[in-house]
Amino acid sequence: MRANTWYSPSKNKALFLAITYLVVTVAMVWIANASSLQICGCTGWVTFLVTVVYGVVWINLFNRDRKRAEQSIQERYIPAEHYAVPAPKTTPGNRLFIPGDASRPPESL
């Protein structure tokens, strides 16, 4: 396990934590507005900041993965000018000689 998992979680974990903290933030702010508990309002803002941190981490990881996918697609595509086209071994006018009359159809088996 990585030592800095709080700062660099996986993309799925960052998204899950951002959504979870957003739900907790809404609940805390709702409780603070419904009652006179100011501690819930302050805690709600702290959890909102944690939500923003995990949201930014998820956006950065999402963009990184998208750029890597685009780069791998571009690396797979090789333009035609990079292919080495071999020179023709014979001139186009020379054809293979086939014995027999060209005017009659081939014999059936």
N, C-alpha and C positions, 0 to 999 in steps of 0.2 A: 504494500500500500504506500502511496506517495506521502511524503511528510507534510506537504502543504495542500491538503485536500480542501481546506476551507476556502482558500484563495483560488484554487484551480480544480473545481469539481468537473465531472463529466458533463457533457451537454444535457443529457436527460436529467441528471441530478440537479443541475442549475435551474432548468425549467421547472422541475417539480418544486424546488425550494422557493423559487420566485412566486409561483402560484400559491403555495401554502402560506408564505409570509404575507401575500396580498390579502388572502382571506382573513388571516389573523389581524391584519391592519384594519380592515373594514369592520371586523367585530369589535376591536378595541375602540375605534373612533365612535362607533354606534353606541357602545356602552358608555363612553365618556359623554356623549351628547344626551343620552337618556337619563343619566344621573349626574351628580355633581362630583364624580370621581375624576379629578384632574390627572391622577397618576395614570389612568388608562389612556387619556389623551396623549400624554408625553410618551408613554410606551408605544402607543400607536404610531407616532411619528418615527420612533426609533425602528420599529419593525418595517415601516415604509422605506426607510433608508436602506435597510438590509434587503428589502425587495428590489430596490433600484440596483444595488450592487449585484445581486444574483441575475437580474435581468440584463445588465450590461455584460456580465460574464457569458450568459447564454447567447447574446447577440454576437459577441466577438467569436465564440466557438462556432456558431452557425455560419458566419461569414468566412471563417477560416476553412471550414469543411467545404463550403460551396466553391471557394477559389481553388481548393485542391482538386475537386471533381472536375471543374472546368479545365484546369491545367492537365489533368490526366487524359481528358478527351482530346485536347489539342496535341498532346504528345503521341497519342495513338494515330492521329491523322497525319499522313506524310504526303505532301503535295507531289504532283506528278513530275515536276521538274527535278525532284531529288532522286528519282529512279534513274538508273543507268540504262539507257536504251541501246541494245546491241546493234551494231551495224549489220545490214543485210549481207548474207554470205554470197548471194548471187544477185545478178541484176534482175529487175522485174520482168524483162523480156524472155529470159531463159526459163523454159518449163521442163519438167520431167518428161522424157520420151516414154510413151506407152505404146508397145507394139500392137498392131491391129488397125483395122479401118475405123476411123472416127465417125464415119457416116452411118454405120450399122449399129443398132443397139446391142448391149451386152447380152450374152446368152444366159438364159434362165437355167437354174439348176433343176 
